[in-house]
Amino acid sequence: MQRLVMLSVALWALLILSPVAFSQSFTDKAKKDRAVDMSDEDPAMQKAMERARAGLEDFLRKAGAPPPNTDQYSVKVRVSEGDNQEYLWVSNLKSQGDIWSGRIDNLPMLRSVKKGQSYSFTKTEIVDWTYIDRSKQKIVGNFTTCALLTKEPPGVAESIQKQYGLECDR
């Protein structure tokens, strides 16, 4: 089953303000806050989700008590509606025991959830995370966007990575 992967809101906001040349499909979808199709079985996406899982505990600690000059903490979670699944970014994170909640930041294709609504989830539903480190002028995490960039021409992908300080190993 193919699942949809959403572009990070943190990166999306930067796209609107930046003159960096992106390919039409990537840019258009980012500006319109639309899903970018990529199977979660794609090797690049599998690697991205593994990297996110490896750093999740450290991210959650930071999100609970953000260090100075960091903000925009968000997680990407799997949201299901019957047989359909979509990955959405959730911010304004709060925890209550093993349950996390936040605000959906994407415009979902699924009808059971809406942009801006509160959404609760467990850690096992988190497939990616991100925040902005303003002191280092970079986006931390956001591994699934790195996976999406593997579908872009190498020069475009490298330019995006450099512009936003994304650490993607290709």
Stockholm file with secondary structure:
# STOCKHOLM 1.0

chainA/1-170         MQRLVMLSVALWALLILSPVAFSQSFTDKAKKDRAVDMSDEDPAMQKAMERARAGLEDFLRKAGAPPPNTDQYSVKVRVSEGDNQEYLWVSNLKSQGDIWSGRIDNLPMLRSVKKGQSYSFTKTEIVDWTYIDRSKQKIVGNFTTCALLTKEPPGVAESIQKQYGLECDR
#=GR chainA/1-170 SS CCCEEECCHHHHHHHHHCCCCCCHHHHHHHHTTCEEECCTTSHHHHHHHHHHHHHHHHHHHHHHSCCTTEEEEEEEEEEEETTEEEEEEEEEEEEETTEEEEEECSCCSSSSCCTTCEEEEEGGGEEEEEEEETTTTEEEECHHHHHHHTTSCHHHHHHHHHHHTCCCCC
#=GC SS_cons         CCCEEECCHHHHHHHHHCCCCCCHHHHHHHHTTCEEECCTTSHHHHHHHHHHHHHHHHHHHHHHSCCTTEEEEEEEEEEEETTEEEEEEEEEEEEETTEEEEEECSCCSSSSCCTTCEEEEEGGGEEEEEEEETTTTEEEECHHHHHHHTTSCHHHHHHHHHHHTCCCCC
//
